[in-house]
Amino acid sequence: MALKVAARGKVPPFIVMDVMRAANEREAAGGDVLHLEVGQPGTPAPDGVLDAARRGLDEHLIGYTDAMGLPGLRRRIARHYGEWYGCELDPQRVMVTTGSSGGFLLAFLSAFEPGDRVALAAPGYPAYRNILSSLGVEPVLLPAEAEHRFQPTPDLLDRLPAPPAGLILASPSNPAGTMVGEAEMRALVDYCEAAGIRLISDEIYHGICYAQPGVTALSFTDKAVVINSFSKYFSMTGWRLGWMVLPDELLRPVECLAQNLFISPPCLSQLAGEAAFDCGEQLDGYVAAYARNRALLLEELPKAGLNRLAPADGAFYIYADVTALTNDSEDFCRRMLAEIGVAATPGVDFDPERGHHFLRFSFAGREAEMAEAARRLQAWIPRAESFMF
């Protein structure tokens, strides 16, 4: 007799990870790959973090910490909000998490019941909707267009038949890199508070911004759940460290969930993470490198026929409309990897309804890789487009 497989595990894959696996298999077989698929900095953790980790190994028992995280790190995160945003934040509202992924799971479990509906923009980070679905919460996709800067708006929320229980906002966004300004953030906060909607603000790409600094929801409300991470600006993806800022009513529920699900965040990562906030000069140098990559691709991709691009105001992605080339972004990406060794992510990962006409390129790697990828695309697309469809 076949044993049961729970329905919650039958969520769609995180396609970017499938693409990365295929790219790694190509490399293992001796092929070359230009990695524009995964949102991972091509830079190491900053020197101060590495030094702190070495001291941590020498001086500390690397064991469990409080489920909420080390008090010193929580205080340093709270201080960061004063330094970057001018927000006074009680460290007791800060919870350290096992990456932002752990934060999303804790936020969704504590804020929403099975059967609740939670709105999010499409295109958007696929793990939002897949985690929600696995928890029995219904993701409600808001079909954002370029005119909305691929962000949720009060107008899009008004089109729903009833207010959702929650709204997920990501600024800068993944995959489009678009941002909301102060006026747009205030409008969304006011809308959510008036309608009784729990706002989850994903701010993990703050610090990687090109036109304007990121705006935190904490500037306008103490009712939102704010999630951030050491993975992106701080260049610490594999350290699996993030944080949440919680409203008072969710503090104890989230702590109890974390105690049972995770015990505590990684101790060594926490010891090292506190030093990350003092590495601004090196980290800003990383952002300057992303900016050069961004400028290069925004100039060179149109020469390959990819001329309908989201503005990429922040993060390290370019979301490209490839309607003129294909109606099957997954096949397009498979062929691009197989024929010229350029790995990118199909838009269906971010928008299951309309993503067949989009690709996401990550420019978090080395400038030489971006230049070579652009060169290959410029040579390949004109040759291949006659049989794309």
Contacts in CASP RR format, 6 or more apart in sequence:
PFRMAT RR
TARGET T0000
AUTHOR 0000-0000-0000
METHOD contacts of the structure
MODEL  1
MALKVAARGKVPPFIVMDVMRAANEREAAGGDVLHLEVGQPGTPAPDGVL
DAARRGLDEHLIGYTDAMGLPGLRRRIARHYGEWYGCELDPQRVMVTTGS
SGGFLLAFLSAFEPGDRVALAAPGYPAYRNILSSLGVEPVLLPAEAEHRF
QPTPDLLDRLPAPPAGLILASPSNPAGTMVGEAEMRALVDYCEAAGIRLI
SDEIYHGICYAQPGVTALSFTDKAVVINSFSKYFSMTGWRLGWMVLPDEL
LRPVECLAQNLFISPPCLSQLAGEAAFDCGEQLDGYVAAYARNRALLLEE
LPKAGLNRLAPADGAFYIYADVTALTNDSEDFCRRMLAEIGVAATPGVDF
DPERGHHFLRFSFAGREAEMAEAARRLQAWIPRAESFMF
8 133 0 8 1.000
8 134 0 8 1.000
8 135 0 8 1.000
8 136 0 8 1.000
9 134 0 8 1.000
11 130 0 8 1.000
11 133 0 8 1.000
11 134 0 8 1.000
12 126 0 8 1.000
12 130 0 8 1.000
12 352 0 8 1.000
14 126 0 8 1.000
14 127 0 8 1.000
14 130 0 8 1.000
14 349 0 8 1.000
15 126 0 8 1.000
15 330 0 8 1.000
15 345 0 8 1.000
15 346 0 8 1.000
15 348 0 8 1.000
15 349 0 8 1.000
16 37 0 8 1.000
16 38 0 8 1.000
16 39 0 8 1.000
16 345 0 8 1.000
16 349 0 8 1.000
16 360 0 8 1.000
19 37 0 8 1.000
19 38 0 8 1.000
19 333 0 8 1.000
19 337 0 8 1.000
19 343 0 8 1.000
19 344 0 8 1.000
19 345 0 8 1.000
19 346 0 8 1.000
20 35 0 8 1.000
20 37 0 8 1.000
20 38 0 8 1.000
20 343 0 8 1.000
22 334 0 8 1.000
22 337 0 8 1.000
22 343 0 8 1.000
23 33 0 8 1.000
23 35 0 8 1.000
23 37 0 8 1.000
23 337 0 8 1.000
23 341 0 8 1.000
23 343 0 8 1.000
24 33 0 8 1.000
26 33 0 8 1.000
26 337 0 8 1.000
26 338 0 8 1.000
26 341 0 8 1.000
27 33 0 8 1.000
31 341 0 8 1.000
32 341 0 8 1.000
33 337 0 8 1.000
33 341 0 8 1.000
33 342 0 8 1.000
33 343 0 8 1.000
34 341 0 8 1.000
34 342 0 8 1.000
34 343 0 8 1.000
34 369 0 8 1.000
34 372 0 8 1.000
34 373 0 8 1.000
34 376 0 8 1.000
35 343 0 8 1.000
35 362 0 8 1.000
35 365 0 8 1.000
35 369 0 8 1.000
36 342 0 8 1.000
36 343 0 8 1.000
36 344 0 8 1.000
36 361 0 8 1.000
36 362 0 8 1.000
36 363 0 8 1.000
36 369 0 8 1.000
36 370 0 8 1.000
36 373 0 8 1.000
37 343 0 8 1.000
37 344 0 8 1.000
37 345 0 8 1.000
37 362 0 8 1.000
38 345 0 8 1.000
38 362 0 8 1.000
38 364 0 8 1.000
39 174 0 8 1.000
39 316 0 8 1.000
39 317 0 8 1.000
39 362 0 8 1.000
39 364 0 8 1.000
40 231 0 8 1.000
40 237 0 8 1.000
40 362 0 8 1.000
40 364 0 8 1.000
41 231 0 8 1.000
41 232 0 8 1.000
41 235 0 8 1.000
41 237 0 8 1.000
41 286 0 8 1.000
41 316 0 8 1.000
41 364 0 8 1.000
41 365 0 8 1.000
42 235 0 8 1.000
42 364 0 8 1.000
42 365 0 8 1.000
42 366 0 8 1.000
43 235 0 8 1.000
43 286 0 8 1.000
43 289 0 8 1.000
43 365 0 8 1.000
44 50 0 8 1.000
44 235 0 8 1.000
45 53 0 8 1.000
45 234 0 8 1.000
45 235 0 8 1.000
45 236 0 8 1.000
45 239 0 8 1.000
45 272 0 8 1.000
45 276 0 8 1.000
46 234 0 8 1.000
46 235 0 8 1.000
46 275 0 8 1.000
46 276 0 8 1.000
46 279 0 8 1.000
46 280 0 8 1.000
46 282 0 8 1.000
46 283 0 8 1.000
47 279 0 8 1.000
47 282 0 8 1.000
48 275 0 8 1.000
48 276 0 8 1.000
48 278 0 8 1.000
48 279 0 8 1.000
49 234 0 8 1.000
49 236 0 8 1.000
49 272 0 8 1.000
49 273 0 8 1.000
49 275 0 8 1.000
49 276 0 8 1.000
49 279 0 8 1.000
50 272 0 8 1.000
51 275 0 8 1.000
52 271 0 8 1.000
52 272 0 8 1.000
52 273 0 8 1.000
52 274 0 8 1.000
52 275 0 8 1.000
53 268 0 8 1.000
53 271 0 8 1.000
53 272 0 8 1.000
55 271 0 8 1.000
56 62 0 8 1.000
56 268 0 8 1.000
56 271 0 8 1.000
56 272 0 8 1.000
57 268 0 8 1.000
60 267 0 8 1.000
60 271 0 8 1.000
62 267 0 8 1.000
62 268 0 8 1.000
63 267 0 8 1.000
64 263 0 8 1.000
64 264 0 8 1.000
64 267 0 8 1.000
65 264 0 8 1.000
65 265 0 8 1.000
65 267 0 8 1.000
65 270 0 8 1.000
66 264 0 8 1.000
67 255 0 8 1.000
67 258 0 8 1.000
67 259 0 8 1.000
67 262 0 8 1.000
67 263 0 8 1.000
67 264 0 8 1.000
68 74 0 8 1.000
68 94 0 8 1.000
68 95 0 8 1.000
68 96 0 8 1.000
68 255 0 8 1.000
68 258 0 8 1.000
69 95 0 8 1.000
69 96 0 8 1.000
69 264 0 8 1.000
69 265 0 8 1.000
69 270 0 8 1.000
70 96 0 8 1.000
70 267 0 8 1.000
70 270 0 8 1.000
70 271 0 8 1.000
70 274 0 8 1.000
71 91 0 8 1.000
72 91 0 8 1.000
72 274 0 8 1.000
73 96 0 8 1.000
73 270 0 8 1.000
73 273 0 8 1.000
73 274 0 8 1.000
74 91 0 8 1.000
74 92 0 8 1.000
74 94 0 8 1.000
74 95 0 8 1.000
74 96 0 8 1.000
74 243 0 8 1.000
75 91 0 8 1.000
76 274 0 8 1.000
76 277 0 8 1.000
77 91 0 8 1.000
77 94 0 8 1.000
77 96 0 8 1.000
77 243 0 8 1.000
77 277 0 8 1.000
78 89 0 8 1.000
78 90 0 8 1.000
78 91 0 8 1.000
78 93 0 8 1.000
78 94 0 8 1.000
79 277 0 8 1.000
80 277 0 8 1.000
81 87 0 8 1.000
81 88 0 8 1.000
81 89 0 8 1.000
81 216 0 8 1.000
81 218 0 8 1.000
81 245 0 8 1.000
82 88 0 8 1.000
82 89 0 8 1.000
84 206 0 8 1.000
84 213 0 8 1.000
84 216 0 8 1.000
85 216 0 8 1.000
85 218 0 8 1.000
85 219 0 8 1.000
86 219 0 8 1.000
87 216 0 8 1.000
87 218 0 8 1.000
87 219 0 8 1.000
89 218 0 8 1.000
89 245 0 8 1.000
92 251 0 8 1.000
93 245 0 8 1.000
93 246 0 8 1.000
93 247 0 8 1.000
93 248 0 8 1.000
93 251 0 8 1.000
94 243 0 8 1.000
94 244 0 8 1.000
94 245 0 8 1.000
94 246 0 8 1.000
95 103 0 8 1.000
95 106 0 8 1.000
95 243 0 8 1.000
95 244 0 8 1.000
95 245 0 8 1.000
95 246 0 8 1.000
95 251 0 8 1.000
95 254 0 8 1.000
95 255 0 8 1.000
95 258 0 8 1.000
96 241 0 8 1.000
96 242 0 8 1.000
96 243 0 8 1.000
96 265 0 8 1.000
96 270 0 8 1.000
97 103 0 8 1.000
97 106 0 8 1.000
97 227 0 8 1.000
97 241 0 8 1.000
97 242 0 8 1.000
97 243 0 8 1.000
97 244 0 8 1.000
97 258 0 8 1.000
97 262 0 8 1.000
97 265 0 8 1.000
98 240 0 8 1.000
98 241 0 8 1.000
98 242 0 8 1.000
98 262 0 8 1.000
98 265 0 8 1.000
98 266 0 8 1.000
99 229 0 8 1.000
99 230 0 8 1.000
99 231 0 8 1.000
99 240 0 8 1.000
99 241 0 8 1.000
99 242 0 8 1.000
99 265 0 8 1.000
100 202 0 8 1.000
100 204 0 8 1.000
100 227 0 8 1.000
100 228 0 8 1.000
100 229 0 8 1.000
100 231 0 8 1.000
100 242 0 8 1.000
101 127 0 8 1.000
102 242 0 8 1.000
102 262 0 8 1.000
103 227 0 8 1.000
103 242 0 8 1.000
103 244 0 8 1.000
104 127 0 8 1.000
104 128 0 8 1.000
104 131 0 8 1.000
104 200 0 8 1.000
104 202 0 8 1.000
104 227 0 8 1.000
105 131 0 8 1.000
105 261 0 8 1.000
106 244 0 8 1.000
106 254 0 8 1.000
106 257 0 8 1.000
106 258 0 8 1.000
106 261 0 8 1.000
107 200 0 8 1.000
107 225 0 8 1.000
107 227 0 8 1.000
107 244 0 8 1.000
107 254 0 8 1.000
108 118 0 8 1.000
108 131 0 8 1.000
108 132 0 8 1.000
108 135 0 8 1.000
108 137 0 8 1.000
108 200 0 8 1.000
109 135 0 8 1.000
109 257 0 8 1.000
110 250 0 8 1.000
110 253 0 8 1.000
110 254 0 8 1.000
110 257 0 8 1.000
111 165 0 8 1.000
111 166 0 8 1.000
111 198 0 8 1.000
111 200 0 8 1.000
111 225 0 8 1.000
111 250 0 8 1.000
112 118 0 8 1.000
112 132 0 8 1.000
112 135 0 8 1.000
112 137 0 8 1.000
112 165 0 8 1.000
112 166 0 8 1.000
112 198 0 8 1.000
113 137 0 8 1.000
113 165 0 8 1.000
114 135 0 8 1.000
114 136 0 8 1.000
114 137 0 8 1.000
115 136 0 8 1.000
115 137 0 8 1.000
115 138 0 8 1.000
116 137 0 8 1.000
116 138 0 8 1.000
116 164 0 8 1.000
116 165 0 8 1.000
116 166 0 8 1.000
117 137 0 8 1.000
117 138 0 8 1.000
117 139 0 8 1.000
117 140 0 8 1.000
117 162 0 8 1.000
117 164 0 8 1.000
117 165 0 8 1.000
117 166 0 8 1.000
118 132 0 8 1.000
118 137 0 8 1.000
118 138 0 8 1.000
118 139 0 8 1.000
118 140 0 8 1.000
118 164 0 8 1.000
118 165 0 8 1.000
118 166 0 8 1.000
118 167 0 8 1.000
118 168 0 8 1.000
119 139 0 8 1.000
119 140 0 8 1.000
119 141 0 8 1.000
119 142 0 8 1.000
119 152 0 8 1.000
119 157 0 8 1.000
119 160 0 8 1.000
119 164 0 8 1.000
119 166 0 8 1.000
119 167 0 8 1.000
119 168 0 8 1.000
119 197 0 8 1.000
120 128 0 8 1.000
120 129 0 8 1.000
120 139 0 8 1.000
120 140 0 8 1.000
120 141 0 8 1.000
120 142 0 8 1.000
120 152 0 8 1.000
120 167 0 8 1.000
120 168 0 8 1.000
121 141 0 8 1.000
121 142 0 8 1.000
121 144 0 8 1.000
121 148 0 8 1.000
121 150 0 8 1.000
121 151 0 8 1.000
121 152 0 8 1.000
121 156 0 8 1.000
121 169 0 8 1.000
121 170 0 8 1.000
121 173 0 8 1.000
122 141 0 8 1.000
122 142 0 8 1.000
122 143 0 8 1.000
122 144 0 8 1.000
122 350 0 8 1.000
122 351 0 8 1.000
122 352 0 8 1.000
122 353 0 8 1.000
122 354 0 8 1.000
123 144 0 8 1.000
123 150 0 8 1.000
123 173 0 8 1.000
123 175 0 8 1.000
123 176 0 8 1.000
123 319 0 8 1.000
123 347 0 8 1.000
123 350 0 8 1.000
123 351 0 8 1.000
123 354 0 8 1.000
123 355 0 8 1.000
123 358 0 8 1.000
124 150 0 8 1.000
124 170 0 8 1.000
124 173 0 8 1.000
124 174 0 8 1.000
124 175 0 8 1.000
124 176 0 8 1.000
124 350 0 8 1.000
124 351 0 8 1.000
125 170 0 8 1.000
125 173 0 8 1.000
125 174 0 8 1.000
125 175 0 8 1.000
125 202 0 8 1.000
125 350 0 8 1.000
126 349 0 8 1.000
126 350 0 8 1.000
128 139 0 8 1.000
128 168 0 8 1.000
129 139 0 8 1.000
129 141 0 8 1.000
132 138 0 8 1.000
132 139 0 8 1.000
133 139 0 8 1.000
137 165 0 8 1.000
140 160 0 8 1.000
140 164 0 8 1.000
141 351 0 8 1.000
141 352 0 8 1.000
141 353 0 8 1.000
142 152 0 8 1.000
142 156 0 8 1.000
142 157 0 8 1.000
142 159 0 8 1.000
142 160 0 8 1.000
143 156 0 8 1.000
143 353 0 8 1.000
143 354 0 8 1.000
144 150 0 8 1.000
144 151 0 8 1.000
144 152 0 8 1.000
144 153 0 8 1.000
144 156 0 8 1.000
146 310 0 8 1.000
148 156 0 8 1.000
149 176 0 8 1.000
149 178 0 8 1.000
149 179 0 8 1.000
149 180 0 8 1.000
149 310 0 8 1.000
149 311 0 8 1.000
150 173 0 8 1.000
150 176 0 8 1.000
150 177 0 8 1.000
150 178 0 8 1.000
150 310 0 8 1.000
150 319 0 8 1.000
151 169 0 8 1.000
151 171 0 8 1.000
151 173 0 8 1.000
151 178 0 8 1.000
151 179 0 8 1.000
151 180 0 8 1.000
151 184 0 8 1.000
152 167 0 8 1.000
152 169 0 8 1.000
152 188 0 8 1.000
153 184 0 8 1.000
153 187 0 8 1.000
153 188 0 8 1.000
154 187 0 8 1.000
154 188 0 8 1.000
154 191 0 8 1.000
157 163 0 8 1.000
157 164 0 8 1.000
157 167 0 8 1.000
157 191 0 8 1.000
157 195 0 8 1.000
157 197 0 8 1.000
163 195 0 8 1.000
163 196 0 8 1.000
163 197 0 8 1.000
164 197 0 8 1.000
165 197 0 8 1.000
165 198 0 8 1.000
166 192 0 8 1.000
166 197 0 8 1.000
166 198 0 8 1.000
166 199 0 8 1.000
166 200 0 8 1.000
167 188 0 8 1.000
167 192 0 8 1.000
167 197 0 8 1.000
167 198 0 8 1.000
167 199 0 8 1.000
167 200 0 8 1.000
168 200 0 8 1.000
168 202 0 8 1.000
169 180 0 8 1.000
169 188 0 8 1.000
169 199 0 8 1.000
169 200 0 8 1.000
169 201 0 8 1.000
169 202 0 8 1.000
169 217 0 8 1.000
170 201 0 8 1.000
170 202 0 8 1.000
170 204 0 8 1.000
170 205 0 8 1.000
171 178 0 8 1.000
171 179 0 8 1.000
171 180 0 8 1.000
171 181 0 8 1.000
171 185 0 8 1.000
171 201 0 8 1.000
171 202 0 8 1.000
171 203 0 8 1.000
171 214 0 8 1.000
171 215 0 8 1.000
172 178 0 8 1.000
172 179 0 8 1.000
172 205 0 8 1.000
172 206 0 8 1.000
172 208 0 8 1.000
172 209 0 8 1.000
172 214 0 8 1.000
172 313 0 8 1.000
172 314 0 8 1.000
172 315 0 8 1.000
173 179 0 8 1.000
173 315 0 8 1.000
174 205 0 8 1.000
174 315 0 8 1.000
174 317 0 8 1.000
174 350 0 8 1.000
175 310 0 8 1.000
175 317 0 8 1.000
175 319 0 8 1.000
175 345 0 8 1.000
175 347 0 8 1.000
175 349 0 8 1.000
175 350 0 8 1.000
175 358 0 8 1.000
175 360 0 8 1.000
176 310 0 8 1.000
176 311 0 8 1.000
176 312 0 8 1.000
176 317 0 8 1.000
176 319 0 8 1.000
177 205 0 8 1.000
177 310 0 8 1.000
177 311 0 8 1.000
177 312 0 8 1.000
177 313 0 8 1.000
177 314 0 8 1.000
177 315 0 8 1.000
177 317 0 8 1.000
177 319 0 8 1.000
178 310 0 8 1.000
178 311 0 8 1.000
178 312 0 8 1.000
178 313 0 8 1.000
178 314 0 8 1.000
179 209 0 8 1.000
179 211 0 8 1.000
179 212 0 8 1.000
179 214 0 8 1.000
179 215 0 8 1.000
179 313 0 8 1.000
179 314 0 8 1.000
180 188 0 8 1.000
180 215 0 8 1.000
181 212 0 8 1.000
181 214 0 8 1.000
181 215 0 8 1.000
182 215 0 8 1.000
182 219 0 8 1.000
185 215 0 8 1.000
185 217 0 8 1.000
185 219 0 8 1.000
185 220 0 8 1.000
186 220 0 8 1.000
188 199 0 8 1.000
189 199 0 8 1.000
189 217 0 8 1.000
189 220 0 8 1.000
189 221 0 8 1.000
189 224 0 8 1.000
190 220 0 8 1.000
191 197 0 8 1.000
192 198 0 8 1.000
192 199 0 8 1.000
192 224 0 8 1.000
193 221 0 8 1.000
193 223 0 8 1.000
198 223 0 8 1.000
198 224 0 8 1.000
198 225 0 8 1.000
199 217 0 8 1.000
199 221 0 8 1.000
199 223 0 8 1.000
199 224 0 8 1.000
199 225 0 8 1.000
200 224 0 8 1.000
200 225 0 8 1.000
200 227 0 8 1.000
201 216 0 8 1.000
201 217 0 8 1.000
201 224 0 8 1.000
201 225 0 8 1.000
201 226 0 8 1.000
201 227 0 8 1.000
202 227 0 8 1.000
203 214 0 8 1.000
203 216 0 8 1.000
203 217 0 8 1.000
203 226 0 8 1.000
203 227 0 8 1.000
203 228 0 8 1.000
204 227 0 8 1.000
204 228 0 8 1.000
204 229 0 8 1.000
204 231 0 8 1.000
204 232 0 8 1.000
205 232 0 8 1.000
205 233 0 8 1.000
205 314 0 8 1.000
205 315 0 8 1.000
205 316 0 8 1.000
206 213 0 8 1.000
206 214 0 8 1.000
206 216 0 8 1.000
206 228 0 8 1.000
206 233 0 8 1.000
207 213 0 8 1.000
207 214 0 8 1.000
207 233 0 8 1.000
207 287 0 8 1.000
208 232 0 8 1.000
208 233 0 8 1.000
208 287 0 8 1.000
208 290 0 8 1.000
208 314 0 8 1.000
208 315 0 8 1.000
208 316 0 8 1.000
209 313 0 8 1.000
209 314 0 8 1.000
210 291 0 8 1.000
210 294 0 8 1.000
210 312 0 8 1.000
210 313 0 8 1.000
210 314 0 8 1.000
211 313 0 8 1.000
211 314 0 8 1.000
212 313 0 8 1.000
216 226 0 8 1.000
217 224 0 8 1.000
217 226 0 8 1.000
218 224 0 8 1.000
218 226 0 8 1.000
218 245 0 8 1.000
222 247 0 8 1.000
222 248 0 8 1.000
223 247 0 8 1.000
224 247 0 8 1.000
225 244 0 8 1.000
225 245 0 8 1.000
225 246 0 8 1.000
225 247 0 8 1.000
225 250 0 8 1.000
226 244 0 8 1.000
226 245 0 8 1.000
227 242 0 8 1.000
227 243 0 8 1.000
227 244 0 8 1.000
228 242 0 8 1.000
228 243 0 8 1.000
228 244 0 8 1.000
228 245 0 8 1.000
229 241 0 8 1.000
229 242 0 8 1.000
229 243 0 8 1.000
230 236 0 8 1.000
230 239 0 8 1.000
230 241 0 8 1.000
230 242 0 8 1.000
230 269 0 8 1.000
230 273 0 8 1.000
230 276 0 8 1.000
231 237 0 8 1.000
231 238 0 8 1.000
231 239 0 8 1.000
231 241 0 8 1.000
231 242 0 8 1.000
232 315 0 8 1.000
232 316 0 8 1.000
233 283 0 8 1.000
233 287 0 8 1.000
234 273 0 8 1.000
234 276 0 8 1.000
234 279 0 8 1.000
234 283 0 8 1.000
235 283 0 8 1.000
235 286 0 8 1.000
236 269 0 8 1.000
236 272 0 8 1.000
236 273 0 8 1.000
236 276 0 8 1.000
239 266 0 8 1.000
239 269 0 8 1.000
239 272 0 8 1.000
239 273 0 8 1.000
240 265 0 8 1.000
240 266 0 8 1.000
240 269 0 8 1.000
241 265 0 8 1.000
241 266 0 8 1.000
241 269 0 8 1.000
241 270 0 8 1.000
241 273 0 8 1.000
242 265 0 8 1.000
244 254 0 8 1.000
246 254 0 8 1.000
258 264 0 8 1.000
276 283 0 8 1.000
289 367 0 8 1.000
290 316 0 8 1.000
290 363 0 8 1.000
290 364 0 8 1.000
292 367 0 8 1.000
293 316 0 8 1.000
293 363 0 8 1.000
293 364 0 8 1.000
293 365 0 8 1.000
293 367 0 8 1.000
293 370 0 8 1.000
294 312 0 8 1.000
294 316 0 8 1.000
294 318 0 8 1.000
294 363 0 8 1.000
296 363 0 8 1.000
296 367 0 8 1.000
296 370 0 8 1.000
296 371 0 8 1.000
296 374 0 8 1.000
297 318 0 8 1.000
297 361 0 8 1.000
297 363 0 8 1.000
297 370 0 8 1.000
297 374 0 8 1.000
298 309 0 8 1.000
298 312 0 8 1.000
298 318 0 8 1.000
300 371 0 8 1.000
300 374 0 8 1.000
300 375 0 8 1.000
300 378 0 8 1.000
301 307 0 8 1.000
301 309 0 8 1.000
301 318 0 8 1.000
301 320 0 8 1.000
301 361 0 8 1.000
301 374 0 8 1.000
301 377 0 8 1.000
302 309 0 8 1.000
303 374 0 8 1.000
303 378 0 8 1.000
304 374 0 8 1.000
304 377 0 8 1.000
304 378 0 8 1.000
304 380 0 8 1.000
304 381 0 8 1.000
304 382 0 8 1.000
305 324 0 8 1.000
305 325 0 8 1.000
305 381 0 8 1.000
306 320 0 8 1.000
306 322 0 8 1.000
306 359 0 8 1.000
306 377 0 8 1.000
306 381 0 8 1.000
308 320 0 8 1.000
308 321 0 8 1.000
308 322 0 8 1.000
308 323 0 8 1.000
309 318 0 8 1.000
309 319 0 8 1.000
309 320 0 8 1.000
309 321 0 8 1.000
310 318 0 8 1.000
310 319 0 8 1.000
310 320 0 8 1.000
312 318 0 8 1.000
312 319 0 8 1.000
316 362 0 8 1.000
316 363 0 8 1.000
316 364 0 8 1.000
317 360 0 8 1.000
317 361 0 8 1.000
317 362 0 8 1.000
317 363 0 8 1.000
318 360 0 8 1.000
318 361 0 8 1.000
318 363 0 8 1.000
319 347 0 8 1.000
319 350 0 8 1.000
319 358 0 8 1.000
319 359 0 8 1.000
319 360 0 8 1.000
320 358 0 8 1.000
320 359 0 8 1.000
320 360 0 8 1.000
320 361 0 8 1.000
321 357 0 8 1.000
321 358 0 8 1.000
322 329 0 8 1.000
322 332 0 8 1.000
322 357 0 8 1.000
322 358 0 8 1.000
322 359 0 8 1.000
323 357 0 8 1.000
325 332 0 8 1.000
325 381 0 8 1.000
325 385 0 8 1.000
325 388 0 8 1.000
326 332 0 8 1.000
326 356 0 8 1.000
326 357 0 8 1.000
326 388 0 8 1.000
326 389 0 8 1.000
327 356 0 8 1.000
327 357 0 8 1.000
327 389 0 8 1.000
328 356 0 8 1.000
329 346 0 8 1.000
329 347 0 8 1.000
329 348 0 8 1.000
329 355 0 8 1.000
329 356 0 8 1.000
329 357 0 8 1.000
329 358 0 8 1.000
329 359 0 8 1.000
330 346 0 8 1.000
330 348 0 8 1.000
330 356 0 8 1.000
332 346 0 8 1.000
332 359 0 8 1.000
332 388 0 8 1.000
333 343 0 8 1.000
333 344 0 8 1.000
333 345 0 8 1.000
333 346 0 8 1.000
333 359 0 8 1.000
335 384 0 8 1.000
336 342 0 8 1.000
336 343 0 8 1.000
336 344 0 8 1.000
336 377 0 8 1.000
336 380 0 8 1.000
337 343 0 8 1.000
339 380 0 8 1.000
339 384 0 8 1.000
340 376 0 8 1.000
340 377 0 8 1.000
340 379 0 8 1.000
340 380 0 8 1.000
341 376 0 8 1.000
342 373 0 8 1.000
342 376 0 8 1.000
342 377 0 8 1.000
344 359 0 8 1.000
344 360 0 8 1.000
344 361 0 8 1.000
344 362 0 8 1.000
345 359 0 8 1.000
345 360 0 8 1.000
345 362 0 8 1.000
346 355 0 8 1.000
346 356 0 8 1.000
346 358 0 8 1.000
346 359 0 8 1.000
346 360 0 8 1.000
347 355 0 8 1.000
347 356 0 8 1.000
347 357 0 8 1.000
347 358 0 8 1.000
347 359 0 8 1.000
347 360 0 8 1.000
348 355 0 8 1.000
348 356 0 8 1.000
349 360 0 8 1.000
350 358 0 8 1.000
350 360 0 8 1.000
351 358 0 8 1.000
361 373 0 8 1.000
363 370 0 8 1.000
END
